[in-house]
Amino acid sequence: MSEMPTVSVILINYNSTHHTINCVNSIREQTNNDLEYEIIVVDNNSREEEKLKLTNWLSQPEQSDVIFYQSERNTGFTGGNTIGVNLAHGKYLYLLNNDCILQNDVLAILSQFMNENLKVAAVSPTMLNNQKKHTPAFSYMPSIATKWLGNSIMNKINKQIYPDRKTVYEQPVKVQVISGATMFLRRNDFAQVGYMDPNYFLYLEEEDLCMKLAKAGFEIYHAPAAVIQHLGGESTNHNYDITKEYYISLYYFLSKYYTPTQQFFIKARYVFREFFGSFAHPSRLRLLWFLIKGAPMSQSLKHKQ
């Protein structure tokens, strides 16, 4: 690899070394030899057996060019990717979940798309699920309209602003938010908006980043010619604490970008959902009370790492 690769692929490993190995293998198999790229693996303080499995694999001669960083604590999605970005040399940064498998020459396709569209700062490829069926690779910013009326209604009202997430596109389409599982970014634009906000731990990082890019005048796109398979992560078990973390990130995100009135009506939608849900599942009352208290950042999992 040259000292200045075109693309830096950044993978975060957390108790899922088998995914990291498969992801790296797919990158090597699918990427054209003419494209200069580097692979950066950040381990977010996995269990000891996972660390050992990863380091044993990295010790093999054919993996000698993989840049590796062992974190002493779990820094979350934002922290792990920030470490990777600081180690990267590429013109483009590809923040890729390690449970993704490239299906074609994704790096070359997305690099070419960015080269031809200089106003685009971030792009996502087509995404397939673990059964290789189409799954959405982009979403919408939280809004009063989407939270109370629903995505499908907003798509019918304005397809240009709210393109259908279920459609299999043949041509690139402008979107609001790309999937955090597969974010291909122009490094200079990313740097211009200040990289990632360290206050996020697991959720809303992509919304925050895309919001900053849009406010700076850049465009966000979905480029369907590139294709990946997203298997679905195993590193995070969804429980009460993880659900709390989502709301902590959401409330923080709203506080950064939305007016008090907008915040009130968006939050009210979630409060009502948990309130009515508690009739069937009384355990949700605990989450309801957490929302009423304002989902304080002080209870984020990042403080427990």
N, C-alpha and C positions, 0 to 999 in steps of 0.2 A: 504493500500500500504506500502511496505517496504521503508526504507530510501534510498536504492539503486535500483531503478527500472531498468529493462532491457531497456525499451524504454521511452523516453520523447517525447510526441506528442505536437507540438507547433502550435497554431492556432492564426492568426491575425484577429481581428474583426475590420471592418471599415464600419459602416452604413449597416450592414448585419447580425444582431443578429439572425434572423431566420435561416440563414445558419449555424451559429456557433452551435446553439442548435441541429439542425438536424445532424451535423457532429459528435458532442459529443455523441449523442444517438446511432449513427451507430457504433462508436468505442466501446461503452459499449456492444452493442448487438452482435457484430461480434467477439470480442476478447475473446480467451480462458481464463478462470478464473485462469489457472495455470501460465499465463504470468503476471509478475509484470510490470506495466506501470503507468505513470502519465500524466495528461493532463494539459497543460499550455495555458491560454487564455490571450492574450495581446490586449487590446482595444486601437486603434490608434487615440484616440480623436474623437470618433464618435459624431454625433449630439446628443443633450441632450436626446431626446426621445429614441434613440437607446441605449444610456448608461443606462437609467433607465430600459428599457426592459431587458438588459443584467444583471444588478445588481439584479433585482427582481428574475430573473431565478436562478442566482447563490446563492441567499439567501435561496433557498429550501434545506432542509436537505440532500437530495440525491446528491446534487452537492457540498457538503462541502469539498470534496477532490480535487476539481478543483483549481489549483493555478492561481490566477488572478492578473493582473497588469493593472492599469489604467494610460496610458500615457497622459501627459498634452498637447501634440502636435502630429501631424501626422508625424511619423518618417519614413514612407515608409516601403517597404518590408524588406529592409536590417536592418533598425533600429528596427522595430518591432520584427523581428526574433532574432536579437542580444540580445534584452531584454529577450526574451524567453530562449535563450541559457544560459544566465547568471543565470537564475532561475532553470535550468534543472539539474537533478541528474543522468540521464540515461546513460547507456553504448552506446546506440544508440539514435540519434536525428531524429525525423521525422517532417520535416518542411512541413506542410500540409495546403493547401488552405482551408479556412473554408467552401467553397462551394463544398466540396468533400464528398461523401458518400461511406463508406467502403462496399464492396460487399461480402467479405469473411474475414477470419482471417489474414488480411494483416500484422499486427504487428508480429505475430508469424512466418508467412511465410518468411518475409523479414529478421527477426532476425536470423532464421535458415540459410537462404542463406548466410548472412554475416558471421555467425559462421563457415560455411563450406568453405568460400572463403576469406581468410585473406588478399589477395592483393586488394580486392574490398573495396573502401572507400565510394562509393555512388551508390545507386540503385533506380530504379523506377519500379512501378508495371504496369500492364496493365491498360489503362485508357479508360473509356467509356464516351461518351458525354451525354447531357441531354436527348437524345432519346435512350440511352443505346447501341449505336453503337460505334464500335472501333474508337478511335482517337489517333494520335501519342503521345507517352509518352517520346520521345527522339528526338533530333535534331542533327545538325552538327555545328561545329565551322564555323564562317564566314571565307570565303577564296575567292581568286580571281576566282578559278574554280567554286565554287558553285554559286557565285553571277553572273558570266557571262555565264556559261554553264547551270546552273540549277541543282537542286538536283537529278532529275530523270536520267539525263545523267551521273552524277557522280556515281549514284547507278549502272548503267549498266557497267561503266568502272571498278569499284572496289567495289563489294558488301561487302567485309570484312571490309573495312574502312568506307564505306557509306551504311550500311544495310538499306533495304527498310523500310521507316517509316510507310507505310500503311499495311505491312504484319502483320497478327495475329500470333505471334510466340508461339510455344509450349515449346521451350527450351530457357534458358537464352542466351542473346546475348550481346557482348561487344559493347558499343556505345561511342559517343564523349561527348554528353551533355544530361542530363536528364531534364525532365520538371520541371520548378520551382514550379509548383502546387503541386508536390508530390516528395520530396527529402528525402530519407532515408539515413542517414549518420552515419558512425562510428565516435563517438565523438573524440577519440584520433587523428585520421587522420585529422579531421576537424580542431582541435586545432593546429596540426603541421603546417598547411599551413596558419594559422593566421585568421581563421574564415572568415567573409564576409568583403569586402571592403566597408567602410561607404560612399564612394563617389557615389555609386549607390543609386538611390531612388526607381525606379519602374521597370527598365528593365536591362537585361544582367547580373543579379546577378548569375544565374545558369551557364552561359558561363564562367564568371570569376572564380567561384568556381571550376568548372570542369577543367578549364585550369590549375589552381594552383595544383589541385590534380594530374592531368596527369603529369605535370612537376616534381612533387615530386616522381613519380614512381608508383602511385596508379592506379587502374583500375576503370572504370565506367561501370555499367551494367544495363540492362533491364531484370527484372525477371518476366515473364508473369504469373506465377502461382498466384500471388497476384493481386487482381482486385479492382479498385475503380471507382466510377462514378464522373466525374467532370461536375458540372452543368453549369459552366460559370459565372464569377463574375458579381456583380451588383454595386460594390463599385467604379468602375472607368468608367467614361463616356469618350469615345474616341473623342477628339476634337483637335484643333490645339496645345494647350499646351501639351497634352498628347503625340501627335506625335512628338513634339519637344523633349520631355523627352526621347523618344526612341533613337533619333539621338544623343542626348547629351551622353547617356550611351554608344551607339555604338562607337562614336568617341573616348570617353575616353578609352574604352576597346581596341580599335585598337592601341591607343597610348601606351598602356602598353605592348602589346605582339607582335606587328607586325613591320616589317621594314618599312622605309619611302616609298619604292616602293610598298610594299603590301598595305599599307594604301592608297596610291594614287589611285590604280586601284579599290580597294573595294569602296572607297568613290565616285569615278567617276561613278560607276554603279548607285548609288543613285541620284547623281546630274543629270545624264542623264534621269533617270526615272521621276524626278520631272520636269525637263525642258520640256520633251515631253508631260507629263501629263498636263502641264499648258496650252497647246493649247486648250484642251477640258475643263479644269477647271482653269481659270485664277487665282483663289484664291490660287493655289499652288505656284504661283510666290513668295509669302511671305516665304513659306517654302524653296523654292529654294535659296533665298537670305540668309536665316538662315544657310543653309548648306555651301554655298560659304564662309560665315564668319567663318566657322569652328565649328558650333554647340557649342558655349562656355558654359562651365560648370557653369558660373556665372548666367545663365538664368534658371537653374534647379528649378523645383517646390519646392525642399526641402528648398530653401531659402525664400519661401513665406509662410511657415507653422508657 
